[in-house]
Amino acid sequence: MKRVIAAAALAAAAFFGYRYCDGSYAPEKTYKEFAEEMLRRHYDSAATMTEGLSAQDLAKAGTQEKIGAGPAMFQTLFPSHFNIESRTATNLGVTLHAVQTVLFNPPGVESAVRPAMYATLNQTVTLRKTPDGWKVTSFENKFDRMDSLTAR
């Protein structure tokens, strides 16, 4: 009998733990995956993570297009860093205000170990829970600044 009660308590804890993580971390995970796809100009892949946004809509809000001279500026891209500044639950889902720090090497600078430059973008993204998981319903991408990492 004690084993049955312990198993039921463990199952309940796992269920509530999953529900908590799904509501707390899943939107942020989806946003980060989406932002990386946008950075790498994989608009078709990013569009599969959205609801109501086409690849053409996403190309207009593209990350590389917002930074400096555009895609020609990026020779090597490194994984981004993210800072979620605020998270607001609404009746439409979850709205995140975040800063994406893009790390990259410009043309002529080769280093596989560390990036030479960074750019920061202020992003606002709204996500909604669907039967297929969290989906991006709106995305705003504003360039903040760019500089060399040595100046940081």
C-alpha positions in Angstrom: 0.0 0.0 0.0 2.9 2.4 0.8 4.4 1.7 -2.6 1.2 2.6 -4.3 0.8 5.9 -2.4 4.5 6.7 -3.1 4.1 5.9 -6.8 0.9 8.1 -7.0 2.7 10.9 -5.2 5.6 10.7 -7.6 3.3 10.6 -10.6 1.5 13.7 -9.3 4.7 15.5 -8.7 6.0 14.7 -12.2 2.7 15.9 -13.7 2.7 19.2 -11.9 6.4 19.6 -12.6 5.8 19.2 -16.3 2.9 21.6 -16.2 5.0 24.2 -14.4 7.9 23.8 -16.9 5.6 23.9 -19.9 4.1 27.2 -18.8 7.3 28.7 -17.5 10.2 27.7 -19.7 8.6 26.4 -22.9 7.7 29.9 -24.3 11.3 31.1 -23.7 12.8 28.0 -25.3 10.5 28.5 -28.3 11.4 32.2 -28.6 15.2 31.4 -28.4 14.9 28.7 -31.1 12.8 31.1 -33.3 15.3 34.0 -32.8 18.2 31.8 -33.8 16.4 30.7 -37.0 15.7 34.3 -37.8 19.3 35.2 -37.3 20.5 32.5 -39.6 17.9 33.6 -42.2 16.0 30.2 -42.1 12.7 31.9 -42.6 10.8 28.8 -43.8 11.9 27.0 -40.6 11.0 30.0 -38.4 7.6 30.2 -40.1 6.8 26.7 -38.9 7.2 28.1 -35.3 4.6 30.8 -35.9 0.9 31.2 -36.2 -0.2 33.6 -38.8 3.2 34.8 -40.0 4.6 33.8 -43.4 8.3 33.4 -44.3 7.9 36.6 -46.3 6.7 38.5 -43.2 9.6 37.1 -41.3 12.1 38.1 -44.0 11.0 41.7 -43.6 11.7 41.6 -39.9 15.0 39.7 -40.4 17.7 40.0 -37.8 20.7 40.3 -40.2 18.8 42.9 -42.3 18.5 45.1 -39.2 22.2 45.1 -38.3 24.6 47.5 -40.0 25.3 46.7 -43.6 23.1 43.6 -43.5 23.9 40.0 -44.4 27.2 40.9 -46.1 28.5 42.0 -42.7 28.4 38.4 -41.3 31.2 36.0 -42.2 30.8 33.7 -39.2 27.9 33.6 -36.7 28.3 32.2 -33.2 25.4 31.2 -30.9 23.5 34.2 -29.5 23.1 35.2 -25.9 19.6 36.1 -24.6 18.4 38.2 -21.8 14.7 38.0 -21.0 14.0 41.4 -19.5 10.3 40.9 -18.8 7.6 38.3 -19.2 3.9 39.2 -19.2 1.0 36.8 -19.3 -2.0 38.1 -21.3 -5.2 36.6 -22.5 -3.4 36.2 -25.9 -0.6 34.2 -24.4 2.8 35.4 -23.2 4.7 38.5 -24.2 8.5 38.5 -23.8 10.7 41.6 -23.9 14.2 40.4 -24.6 17.6 41.4 -25.8 19.4 39.1 -28.3 23.2 39.6 -28.4 24.5 38.4 -31.8 28.1 37.4 -31.8 29.9 37.3 -35.1 33.0 37.8 -37.2 32.9 40.3 -40.1 34.5 39.5 -43.5 38.2 39.3 -43.3 38.3 38.3 -39.6 38.8 34.6 -39.1 38.6 33.0 -35.7 36.8 29.7 -34.9 37.4 30.2 -31.2 35.9 33.6 -30.4 33.9 36.3 -32.1 35.3 39.7 -32.9 32.1 41.7 -32.8 28.6 41.8 -31.2 25.3 43.5 -32.0 22.3 43.8 -29.7 18.7 43.8 -30.7 15.7 44.6 -28.6 12.9 42.1 -29.4 9.3 41.9 -28.4 7.6 38.5 -29.1 4.1 37.2 -28.3 3.6 33.5 -28.1 0.4 31.5 -27.8 -0.1 28.0 -26.6 -1.6 25.8 -29.3 -2.3 22.0 -29.4 1.1 21.8 -31.3 3.0 23.7 -28.6 3.9 27.3 -28.2 3.7 29.4 -31.4 5.0 32.9 -32.1 2.1 35.2 -33.1 4.0 38.5 -33.4 7.7 39.5 -33.5 9.3 43.0 -33.3 13.0 43.3 -33.9 14.8 46.6 -33.3 18.6 47.2 -33.7 20.2 48.7 -30.6 24.0 48.8 -31.1 27.0 47.1 -32.6 30.7 47.2 -31.5 33.8 45.1 -31.2 34.1 42.7 -28.3 37.2 44.4 -27.1 35.3 47.6 -26.6 32.7 45.8 -24.5 
